[in-house]
Amino acid sequence: MSFLLPKLTSKKEVDQAIKSTAEKVLVLRFGRDEDPVCLQLDDILSKTSADLSKMAAIYLVDVDHTPVYTQYFDISYIPSTVFFFNGQHMKVDYGSPDHTKFVGSFKTKQDFVDLIEVIYRGAMRGKLIVQSPIDPKNIPKYDLLYQDI
């Protein structure tokens, strides 16, 4: 399903999307097209993109083509989904140590829709961090790895 969503293949394209997406949640899925978990997430993103078109713009970003952002957002697990609103990086408290991105695939389409609605409403009120509406048992668990500290 990744062929149904627009792809950003360079740092310049990602920069342009962040700067030009106004009054919508910008969803950037970092991953690889051939990865099975990325394909599962892409299926959810593509099925919800039409319903969320007034609230969100969804793009796929290949981690191999944008090493600057892969390093900046510390993308060590794929897929990782990062959210912006009017150029501001939106953080979400998932009950995990990392609020900067969602790692893994959403369990259901409704989980993704609910998250976008909460981010959108929070951003419209000026918030930069929102509380995740997703049931904690539907959030993938992973350990943060710190190197050279």
C-alpha positions in Angstrom: 0.0 0.0 0.0 3.0 2.3 0.2 2.5 3.2 -3.5 -0.7 5.0 -2.6 1.0 7.6 -0.4 3.4 10.3 -1.5 7.1 9.8 -0.8 9.7 12.3 0.2 13.1 11.2 -1.0 15.5 13.9 0.0 16.2 16.3 2.9 15.1 19.2 0.8 11.7 17.6 0.2 11.2 16.8 3.9 12.2 20.4 4.8 9.7 21.7 2.2 6.9 19.5 3.6 7.6 20.7 7.2 7.7 24.3 6.2 4.7 24.3 3.8 2.2 22.1 5.6 -0.1 24.6 7.3 -3.1 24.1 9.7 -2.7 20.3 9.3 -0.8 17.6 11.2 2.1 16.5 9.1 2.7 12.8 9.5 6.1 11.5 8.4 6.5 7.7 8.4 10.2 6.8 8.4 11.0 3.3 7.2 11.6 1.1 4.1 9.0 0.1 1.5 10.0 -3.5 1.6 9.8 -3.9 5.4 6.8 -6.0 6.5 5.9 -3.9 9.6 6.3 -0.7 7.4 3.9 -2.2 4.9 1.4 -3.0 7.7 1.6 0.6 8.9 1.4 2.0 5.3 -1.8 0.0 4.9 -3.4 1.8 7.9 -2.0 5.2 6.7 -3.4 4.8 3.2 -6.8 3.6 4.3 -7.2 6.6 6.7 -5.6 9.3 4.5 -8.8 10.3 2.7 -10.8 10.5 6.0 -8.1 12.6 7.6 -7.4 14.8 4.6 -8.8 18.0 6.3 -6.7 17.3 9.4 -3.5 15.6 8.2 -1.0 15.3 5.4 0.8 11.9 5.3 4.1 11.2 3.7 6.5 8.3 3.6 10.2 8.9 4.1 12.8 6.3 3.3 15.4 6.1 6.0 18.2 5.3 3.5 17.6 8.5 1.5 17.4 10.9 4.4 20.2 10.1 6.8 20.2 13.6 8.3 16.6 13.2 9.6 17.2 9.6 10.5 20.0 10.7 12.8 18.2 13.8 14.0 15.1 11.9 15.2 17.2 9.0 16.4 15.4 6.5 14.1 16.9 3.2 15.3 13.7 1.2 14.9 11.5 1.2 11.8 8.8 2.2 11.2 8.9 5.4 13.2 6.2 8.0 12.8 7.0 11.7 13.6 4.3 14.5 13.8 4.5 18.2 13.0 2.0 21.1 13.1 2.8 24.4 11.4 6.5 23.6 11.4 6.6 22.6 15.1 7.6 19.1 16.1 4.6 17.7 18.0 5.4 15.4 20.9 3.1 12.7 22.2 3.2 11.1 25.7 2.7 7.4 25.0 3.7 6.3 28.5 7.1 5.5 27.2 10.4 7.3 27.7 10.4 8.7 24.1 7.8 11.3 23.3 9.3 12.4 20.0 8.0 9.6 17.7 5.7 6.5 17.5 7.7 3.4 16.9 6.1 0.4 15.2 2.7 0.0 13.6 -0.7 1.1 14.9 -2.8 -1.9 15.9 -6.0 -0.5 14.4 -7.0 2.3 12.0 -9.0 3.8 14.8 -5.9 4.1 17.0 -4.3 6.2 14.3 -7.4 8.3 13.6 -7.8 9.0 17.4 -4.1 10.0 17.7 -4.3 12.5 14.8 -7.5 14.0 16.2 -5.8 14.5 19.6 -2.7 16.0 18.1 -4.7 18.3 15.8 -6.9 19.5 18.7 -3.9 20.0 21.0 -2.0 21.9 18.3 -4.9 24.2 17.6 -4.8 25.1 21.3 -1.1 25.8 21.2 0.1 22.7 22.9 3.4 21.1 21.8 2.9 17.8 23.7 -0.3 15.9 24.0 -1.4 12.7 25.9 -1.9 9.7 23.7 -5.4 8.4 23.4 -4.2 4.9 22.4 -4.7 2.1 24.9 -1.3 1.3 26.4 -1.6 -2.4 25.5 -1.8 -1.3 21.8 1.5 0.6 22.0 4.6 -1.4 21.0 7.2 -1.8 23.7 10.9 -1.2 23.0 14.0 -0.2 25.0 15.9 3.0 24.3 19.5 2.3 23.5 22.1 4.9 24.6 25.6 4.7 23.2 28.7 6.6 24.2 27.2 8.3 27.3 
